[in-house]
Amino acid sequence: MNPSCPAIEGTSIAGGRDEPIVTKGEIGFRSGDREVVLGSGGYITKPRGEMHAMWNAGPVPARMIEIISPAGFENFFHELAEMIESDGQDLAEISALAGT
């Protein structure tokens, strides 16, 4: 995550587990009314169907590994990249793509 990139607010995974692990830098997470900034080695489990957001909380690029189950949601990221390249960011379209 680049420090200049804004957070994408209001995404959720319908019916799955979503567990990011920070591998470099600092990443902020908001899930429901809880907010935390995690450094390298930190992780969080986000409840199913709960709206959440992530952002780079530090001054340098950050990295994370995202464990998502069940399988199949990885296609969301491919489709999201195509959507952003072709016609920008429409939150309603992104939410529909995520199944929320």
C-alpha positions as CSV (number, residue, x, y, z in Angstrom):
1,M,0.0,0.0,0.0
2,N,1.4,3.3,-1.1
3,P,1.2,6.1,1.5
4,S,-0.5,8.4,-1.0
5,C,-3.4,5.9,-1.7
6,P,-6.7,6.6,0.0
7,A,-8.5,3.9,2.0
8,I,-11.4,2.1,0.3
9,E,-14.2,2.4,2.8
10,G,-17.2,0.2,3.3
11,T,-16.2,-3.1,1.9
12,S,-17.2,-6.5,3.4
13,I,-16.9,-10.1,2.4
14,A,-20.2,-11.9,2.5
15,G,-20.0,-15.2,4.3
16,G,-16.3,-15.7,4.5
17,R,-13.2,-15.1,6.7
18,D,-10.9,-12.2,6.1
19,E,-7.5,-12.2,7.9
20,P,-4.8,-9.7,6.9
21,I,-1.3,-10.1,8.2
22,V,1.1,-7.1,8.0
23,T,4.5,-8.0,6.6
24,K,6.0,-4.5,6.2
25,G,5.2,-1.0,7.4
26,E,2.0,-0.1,9.3
27,I,-1.5,-0.7,8.1
28,G,-4.6,0.8,9.8
29,F,-7.8,-1.3,10.0
30,R,-11.3,-0.2,10.9
31,S,-14.1,-2.8,11.4
32,G,-17.4,-1.7,12.9
33,D,-16.5,0.8,15.6
34,R,-13.1,-0.7,16.3
35,E,-9.9,0.8,14.8
36,V,-6.3,-0.3,15.1
37,V,-2.9,0.3,13.5
38,L,-0.7,-2.8,13.1
39,G,3.0,-3.1,12.4
40,S,5.0,-6.0,10.8
41,G,3.7,-9.3,12.2
42,G,0.4,-8.0,13.4
43,Y,-2.9,-9.5,12.2
44,I,-6.6,-9.0,12.7
45,T,-9.6,-11.2,12.1
46,K,-12.5,-9.2,10.6
47,P,-16.0,-10.6,11.4
48,R,-18.1,-11.9,8.4
49,G,-20.2,-9.4,6.6
50,E,-19.0,-6.4,8.8
51,M,-18.0,-3.3,6.9
52,H,-14.3,-2.6,7.1
53,A,-11.6,-0.4,5.7
54,M,-7.8,-0.6,5.5
55,W,-5.2,2.1,4.8
56,N,-1.5,2.7,4.9
57,A,-1.0,4.3,8.3
58,G,2.8,5.0,8.0
59,P,5.1,7.2,5.9
60,V,6.5,4.4,3.8
61,P,4.9,1.7,1.5
62,A,3.3,-1.2,3.5
63,R,2.6,-4.8,2.5
64,M,0.3,-7.4,3.8
65,I,-0.8,-11.0,3.1
66,E,-4.6,-11.4,3.0
67,I,-6.0,-14.8,3.9
68,I,-9.6,-15.1,2.6
69,S,-11.8,-18.1,2.7
70,P,-13.7,-19.8,1.2
71,A,-11.8,-19.7,-2.1
72,G,-13.2,-17.6,-4.9
73,F,-13.1,-14.1,-3.5
74,E,-9.7,-13.5,-5.1
75,N,-11.6,-12.9,-8.4
76,F,-13.1,-9.8,-6.8
77,F,-9.6,-8.1,-6.9
78,H,-9.1,-9.0,-10.5
79,E,-12.5,-7.6,-11.4
80,L,-12.0,-4.5,-9.2
81,A,-8.7,-3.7,-11.0
82,E,-10.4,-4.0,-14.4
83,M,-13.4,-1.8,-13.2
84,I,-11.1,0.9,-11.9
85,E,-9.0,0.9,-15.1
86,S,-12.0,1.1,-17.4
87,D,-14.4,3.5,-15.6
88,G,-13.2,4.6,-12.2
89,Q,-14.5,3.9,-8.8
90,D,-18.3,3.6,-8.2
91,L,-18.9,2.5,-4.7
92,A,-22.3,0.9,-5.6
93,E,-20.6,-1.2,-8.3
94,I,-17.8,-2.2,-6.0
95,S,-20.3,-3.3,-3.3
96,A,-22.2,-5.3,-5.8
97,L,-19.0,-6.9,-7.0
98,A,-18.2,-7.8,-3.4
99,G,-21.6,-9.4,-2.9
100,T,-22.7,-6.9,-0.3
